[in-house]
Amino acid sequence: LTALQRDKSFQRDAKGAVVVAVDVDLPGKSVRVNISLEEHLLEAIDRAAGSAGQSRSAFLADAAQRRIKSAA
């Protein structure tokens, strides 16, 4: 922010602007994992993922993110 405030072109172009810092979680690199699940649960996950138009990985990641947020 200090560097921006000192920058002459920023000072000129940003008249009336408001600078805001926003905390953002950028997506990280995908990592392959090996897990074990009960076969009927895996079948149910695959059906639900298919119905949602998602891959198994995307479905599980979404489910995990929702669970983590609700536990926080």
Stockholm file with secondary structure:
# STOCKHOLM 1.0

chainA/1-72         LTALQRDKSFQRDAKGAVVVAVDVDLPGKSVRVNISLEEHLLEAIDRAAGSAGQSRSAFLADAAQRRIKSAA
#=GR chainA/1-72 SS CHHHHHCHHHHHHTTTCCCCCCCCCCCCCCCCCCCCCCHHHHHHHHHHHHHTTCCHHHHHHHHHHHHHHHHC
#=GC SS_cons        CHHHHHCHHHHHHTTTCCCCCCCCCCCCCCCCCCCCCCHHHHHHHHHHHHHTTCCHHHHHHHHHHHHHHHHC
//
